[in-house]
Amino acid sequence: MPRPEIQAPPEIFYNDVEARKYTTSSRIIEIQAKISERALELLALPNDGIPRLLLDIGCGSGLSGETLSEEGHHWIGIDISQAMLDIAVERQVDGDVMHLDMGQGLGLRPGVIDGAISISAIQWLCYADKTSHEPKLRLKAFFGSLYRCLARGARAVLQLYAENVAQSEMIMTYAMKAGFAGGIVVDWPHSSKARKAYLVLTCGPPSISTTVPKGKGENGETCSDGDESDDEEGQLVSISDRHRPRKKLKVTKRGKGKEWVIKKKEQMRRKGHTVPPDTKYTARKRKAHF
């Protein structure tokens, strides 16, 4: 079977028939529950008995949201498939669900979400389903809005099925540019069927909480460093990597940049003319309006 992302856009692929088939499959329900439990574990929420407000990105019919409700948390779910959301309402899920395209941004108030999970959703952003879709711009809009709506220090755990290493790198690059720290956690890295990858991101400055957890092996134990798969190894998203050199000063067509202005001012001083002192504003271009 070809990947769903290749067959059709999510709002078309998950029509009424496919959405109901997905929701009533006992195998899908079991897999969704296990992945959701693992994602909630990787969120590392404080064990203080206080319910948190969580975001379920690509919530579908609310299968993953049931795990959040069972743990006593409140949640908001978003999905682009109206058929999936209709079934979620029909099932009377505890969370609030919204019809939303995550590639256009989440549109939530800054700092209101205590954590976010996503089960098999963000890889859809890597595909252009319309002529107006640009995967890089959609990833930028998604991660930028996700970073803004999360409380500082909160985590986002995004389980994904990337088609190749290039997709993983593109997703991680735009997570880094948005300001996140973290990396990819791989469970059962040597299994072709059970292998699961989770992008674990922390919102805010680097701290102990930004340390990437280890994946689980075949026996459920934590993987050692040597067990990590080669294609994911060392691909950590770090805030320190975001510091880039400042942009070079723009030079006019005649080549008259800051150095040229300072040189001319020195020539004028030597000729005895009164010249304003050099400051950090020297040769800086003024804006057209205030």
C-alpha positions, 0 to 999 in steps of 0.5 A: 500500500502506498503512503496515505500522504502520496494518495491524496490530501488529508481532508480528501483521503480521510473522507466519511468512509475512511474516517469511520473505518479508521476509528472502528479498527481495533488494531488502529485503536490499540496502536493509537493508545500506545503511541499516545501514552508514549507521547504523554510520557515524553511530555514529562508533565509534573506529577502534581495532580494538576490537570494541564491544557494540552493541544492534540495536533491532527486529533482525528476522531479523538482516539489520542485525546482519550488517553489525555482525558484518562490522565485527567488533562483538558485538551484542544484538538485540531484537524483538517479532516471535517469527516474525522471531526464529525466522528469525534463530535459523534463520539462525544469526546471530552476535548474541544475540537476545531477544523484547522489547517496546521500549515496555516498556523494555529492561531492560539493565544501566546503561552496558553498551552501546557504541552502538545502532542501529535500522532502521525500528522506533521509529515503531511506538511512535507507534501504540496497538495495545492499549487499554493502550498509550499512545504517550507512555508507551511512548516515555518508557519506551523512551528512558529505558531506552535512555539508562540502558543506554548508556555515557556518550558513546555514540551511538544512531542510530535510522532511522525512517519518521515518518508526519508532523511531529507524530510526529517532534516527539513522538519527539524530545521524549521523547528530549530528556526522557530526557537525550539530545542530538542531532537528525535527519540526513536523507539525500537530502532532496529524493528521495521514494523515497531519502529517509532520516531518522536520529535521532542521539542522544548519551548524556551531557553536551554535547560535540563528539561531540554535534554532529549530522552532515550528511545526504547529497545525491543525489550522496552528498556532504554536504548544505549547510545550505540542502539540509535539508528544512523540516520537519526544520530546526532540530529539534535535541534539546539538553540545554540545552533541558531546564532548566525552572523549578522547580515553584511551591510548593504552596499549601494551600486557605487560601492558606497558603504560604511567604510567609504563614508568613514574614509570620506569623513577622515578626508574632510577632517584633514582638510579642516572641515567640521565633521560629525563624530563617528557613531554606530549610526554612521552610514545607516540608512534612514527609514522612509517614514517614522 
